[in-house]
């Protein structure tokens, strides 16, 4: 019988989070899946349980820092030692910079930036006393050159890269590795913000080296690597997963 080990994935009700949760379950983790929308977690729980792993559905609003910390504590209590945290959740309201109200900006920061900090801190406190672990923060291709009407989102995704490097430096002596993945334009619900979906698809393929859209499972495979034993000497890195859109 394998030793119980847990993973926690935020934003697990969406396409990318669901694929990541399912892959970590296949890797041998019991997985806590966290999302504000409890209904969206039902399918994710099914995907995790198909692998024979246990799933813990956590309906948590990431704007509530106390609730995020409690989610980590509950994960450990119910699933065992936390070996992997994936900060994946994000909100992405689209509005020209000059029209963004401060309240909207504050909400984007709370979900995309502060919640990453809170979850990582709570997870690292446990990992430090339990022999180590791995944290993966999800950034975005949009940090390379910006994106119209997404200034709040882009700035927080840039912060995810900076946080990754700072934590990798500080937590390495405690055997906690911290890395980042930066997805390209995967076909998810996020594309609903674009007025012309077909035009956006052409825009993406024109810029990618690989002339097809990525699959969520392909991003999940990179997260699997970064949380697994094959990346035991990798920390502080941000891996671009974008079909060759960005190569620097």
C-alpha positions, -999 to +999 in steps of 0.1 A: +000+000+000+014+034-010+021+061+015-008+086+014+002+119-002-019+148-012-020+175-038-041+207-039-052+224-071-069+258-071-092+267-100-098+230-104-133+234-119-119+248-152-104+229-181-068+234-172-073+229-134-093+197-141-067+182-164-040+190-138-059+174-110-066+143-130-029+140-139-017+144-104-042+118-093-028+094-120+007+102-105-004+088-072-017+118-053-050+121-035-062+155-047-080+184-031-098+203-058-107+239-050-129+263-069-154+290-060-181+273-081-190+241-063-209+228-093-179+229-115-160+206-092-183+176-098-167+166-131-132+172-117-140+149-087-152+122-112-119+125-132-098+122-101-117+092-088-115+074-121-078+069-113-085+052-080-074+083-061-094+101-035-108+136-042-117+163-018-140+190-032-135+224-016-158+252-025-137+282-015-138+318-026-101+327-031-108+363-021-112+350+014-076+346+027-087+328+059-107+303+039-077+295+017-055+288+047-082+266+062-085+246+029-048+237+031-053+225+067-083+205+058-064+189+029-037+176+052-062+165+078-083+145+053-058+134+026-025+132+043+009+149+038+007+177+012+034+171-014+021+194-042+003+227-045-007+241-079-018+277-078-039+278-110-071+298-103-075+332-120-100+358-129-096+379-161-121+408-165-116+425-198-117+463-197-095+491-211-070+502-185-083+538-182-118+524-174-108+498-147-124+506-114-102+501-084-126+475-069-122+454-100-084+456-098-084+447-061-105+416-069-081+404-096-051+409-072-070+390-044-076+360-066-046+359-089-019+372-066-028+373-029-044+339-029-012+324-045+008+339-016-016+327+011-019+291-003+019+289-009+026+301+027+002+277+043+014+248+021+051+256+027+046+257+065+033+221+063+058+209+037+087+223+058+078+201+087+069+171+066+101+166+045+095+190+016+073+193-015+066+211-047+047+243-055+038+252-091+024+287-099+005+292-131+015+324-150+004+333-186+018+340-220+003+375-217+032+386-195+054+387-227+045+420-242+011+426-225-024+423-238-051+448-246-077+454-219-062+429-195-037+450-175-048+438-141-046+401-152-013+405-169+003+423-139-008+396-115+005+369-138+038+386-139+038+386-101+033+349-102+067+345-119+084+369-095+069+350-065+081+317-079+117+329-080+116+345-045+101+314-029+124+290-048+154+309-033+140+310+002+124+276+005+150+255-013+169+248+020+137+233+033+135+209+003+106+228-012+108+233-049+089+262-065+084+265-102+061+281-127+043+272-159+032+298-184+004+285-206-002+298-241-036+303-256-053+271-247-089+267-258-108+273-225-137+293-213-113+323-210-117+327-248-153+340-242-139+374-236-129+377-273-156+391-295-145+372-326-136+336-316-126+325-351-105+355-356-088+349-323-081+313-333-064+325-364-045+351-344-032+323-321-022+299-349-004+326-369+019+332-339+025+297-328+052+275-343+030+244-339-001+250-360-026+235-337-042+243-304-028+229-272-047+204-251-051+209-213-035+175-208-003+188-224-001+215-197-009+190-170+020+168-182+044+197-175+029+203-141+033+166-134+070+168-142+075+198-120+058+182-090+074+148-096+107+131-088+121+136-123+124+174-116+141+169-082+169+194-092+147+219-108+135+250-089+129+287-097+121+281-133+091+292-155+084+267-183+066+281-214+039+258-227+027+277-258+034+258-290+064+279-297+047+313-296+074+326-272+109+312-274+129+336-252 
